[in-house]
Amino acid sequence: MRNKLKLLLLSLIFVGNVLAQENSTEENKEVFVPVEVPAMFPGGRAAFYQFVTENRNYPEEAFQKGIEGRVLVQFVVNEEGKILHDSIKIVQGVHPLLNEEVVRIMKLSPDWEPGQITQGGKKVMQRIILPITFQIDNEKKKSKKGKRN
């Protein structure tokens, strides 16, 4: 039941953002949420989460204290596909240690394929919200294989 509620909350956040369109303080450019071709990590969503897994360093203190959960991160991908570092915000955090790790990972991200609107295939800035999950069990499995970061 809790998972269904979390999924519903995530869906509502996504739907709410899809209906929104706002001006960015970054050079007063328009930031789009509803786009016809969304911004995409190189290789797609699965490749993004692989990148997260490979670059995530589970904070030792959080690991020892059993702190885990899902962090929702918001960021803007500009017309060149770069994540604007000053746009990275934690929408829903778990613990400061995990939240900081998510921001660190997002700053390491390679360039994305920018979002586009169909009016001439124009590349636009797009706001994105994604979940990043920290699970102790997954980290213990990596640790047994000698791969825990």
Backbone hydrogen bonds, N-H to C=O, Kabsch-Sander energy under -0.5 kcal/mol:
donor,donor_aa,acceptor,acceptor_aa,energy
5,L,1,M,-2.1
6,K,2,R,-2.6
7,L,3,N,-2.7
8,L,4,K,-2.4
9,L,5,L,-2.6
10,L,6,K,-2.8
11,S,7,L,-2.5
12,L,8,L,-2.6
13,I,9,L,-2.4
14,F,10,L,-2.5
15,V,11,S,-3.1
16,G,12,L,-2.7
17,N,13,I,-2.1
18,V,14,F,-2.3
19,L,15,V,-1.6
20,A,17,N,-0.7
22,E,31,V,-1.5
24,S,29,K,-2.6
27,E,25,T,-1.2
29,K,26,E,-1.8
31,V,22,E,-2.4
32,F,30,E,-0.6
32,F,125,M,-3.2
33,V,20,A,-0.5
35,V,33,V,-0.9
36,E,116,Q,-0.9
37,V,116,Q,-2.2
40,M,113,E,-2.3
44,G,41,F,-2.9
48,F,44,G,-1.8
49,Y,45,R,-2.2
50,Q,46,A,-1.8
51,F,47,A,-2.4
52,V,48,F,-2.4
53,T,49,Y,-2.3
54,E,50,Q,-2.6
55,N,51,F,-1.7
56,R,52,V,-1.6
58,Y,56,R,-0.6
63,F,59,P,-2.7
64,Q,60,E,-3.0
65,K,61,E,-1.9
66,G,62,A,-0.5
66,G,63,F,-1.0
67,I,62,A,-2.7
68,E,66,G,-0.5
69,G,134,F,-2.1
71,V,132,I,-3.1
72,L,92,Q,-2.5
73,V,71,V,-0.6
73,V,130,L,-2.9
74,Q,89,K,-3.2
75,F,128,I,-2.2
77,V,126,Q,-2.7
78,N,76,V,-0.6
78,N,82,K,-2.8
81,G,78,N,-2.0
84,L,76,V,-2.7
84,L,82,K,-0.5
85,H,83,I,-0.8
87,S,84,L,-2.1
88,I,85,H,-1.2
89,K,74,Q,-2.8
91,V,72,L,-2.5
91,V,89,K,-0.7
92,Q,72,L,-1.3
98,L,95,H,-0.5
99,N,95,H,-2.9
100,E,96,P,-2.5
101,E,97,L,-1.4
102,V,98,L,-2.0
103,V,99,N,-2.0
104,R,100,E,-2.3
105,I,101,E,-2.5
106,M,102,V,-2.5
107,K,103,V,-1.8
108,L,104,R,-0.8
108,L,105,I,-1.1
109,S,105,I,-0.7
109,S,106,M,-0.8
112,W,81,G,-3.8
113,E,40,M,-3.5
115,G,124,V,-0.7
116,Q,37,V,-2.6
117,I,122,K,-2.3
120,G,118,T,-2.2
122,K,117,I,-0.5
122,K,119,Q,-0.7
124,V,115,G,-2.6
125,M,30,E,-0.6
126,Q,77,V,-2.4
127,R,32,F,-1.8
128,I,75,F,-3.1
130,L,73,V,-2.5
132,I,71,V,-2.6
134,F,69,G,-2.9
135,Q,133,T,-0.5
139,E,135,Q,-1.6
140,K,136,I,-2.5
141,K,137,D,-1.9
142,K,138,N,-1.9
143,S,139,E,-2.3
144,K,140,K,-2.1
145,K,141,K,-1.2
146,G,143,S,-1.2
147,K,142,K,-3.4
148,R,142,K,-0.7
